[in-house]
Amino acid sequence: MDPDRGLRRHLHALVDVTIVQVALPTMQRQLHASFADLEWVISAYALSLAALILTQGTLADRFGRKRIFMVVWPFSRWHRWCAAWPTAPPS
C-alpha cells in the first residue's frame, strides 16, 4: 500500500474545494447571488464530494479498486473537459 495515497486524496479534495472558491466571485457576479447563496454552494460541493469519496472507497473495498476506477474514470474525464470549455452553452 502506498503511504502517500492518503495525502494525495486529501490534496485532491483541497484543490477541488479551492477551485470552487476561486469561481465564487464570477458566480456571484453572473448569477447575482448573495453571500448566503455562495456559502450554500461551498457547503453543498464539499458535502457531495465527501459523500462520493466515502462511497467510492466502500465500493472499491467491496468490488476492487480497478473496477471502480474504470467506472468513475469517464466521469472524471467529462468533468475536466467541461472545466476546460471556454463558455457555457446558450440557454
Summary of the structure (lengths in Angstrom):
residues: 91
radius of gyration: 15.8
end to end distance: 47.0
largest distance: 47.0
contacts: 177
relative contact order: 0.07
helix: 84%
strand: 0%
